[in-house]
Amino acid sequence: MESLYLLIPIALVFCVVAIKLLLWAISSGQYDDLDKEAWRILADDNVRKKPSVPDKDEPS
């Protein structure tokens, strides 16, 4: 029973901090565009250029 005197305030503080972090994330725009990150992983932004075929006259 005595442990509840410690655990209940810790749980309440944890809930308040979690709610404040959620509200901060919403107000700072973290949830504005949820689809952008899903499509960004599929985009080919870092396309490597194929090496050019060396000419037959040039030594490799």
N, C-alpha and C positions, 0 to 999 in steps of 0.2 A: 504493500500500500504506500509506503514511503517513497518508492521509486516513481510513483505517479506524480508526486509533487515536483519532480525534476523533469519527467518526460513530457508532461502536458505543456508546460511553458516552452520547452524546446520545440515541440511539434507546432505550437502556435507561431513561434518566431520563424520557423522554417516555412510555414504556409504564407506568412506575410511577405517574406523575402521572395518566395516563388511567384506570388501574385504581382509584386512590384517589378520583378524581372520580366514577367509576361507583359505587363502594361508598358514597360519601357521598350520592349521589342516591337510591340504594336505601334507605339507612337513614333519610333525611329524609322519605321518603314520596312522592317524585316519581312513582313508578310504581304508586301504590296504586289509582287510579281512572283508567284510560286512556280509558274511554268517556265520561266526563263532559264533557270538552272537545269531543269530537266532537258531542255532542248540544247543548251550550250555544250553538254557533254557529247552530243551527236555531231556538232558542227566541226568541220575540218579547218580550223584556224591555223594550225601549224602543219600545213602540208609541206612535206619535204620535196624539194625539186629533184627530179630524176637526174642522175649524172649524165652528162652529155656523152655520146659515143665518140671516142677519140678517132681522129682521122687516121687513115692508114699510113699517111706520110709522116705523122708525128710519132716519135718513139714514146712508149708508154712508161 
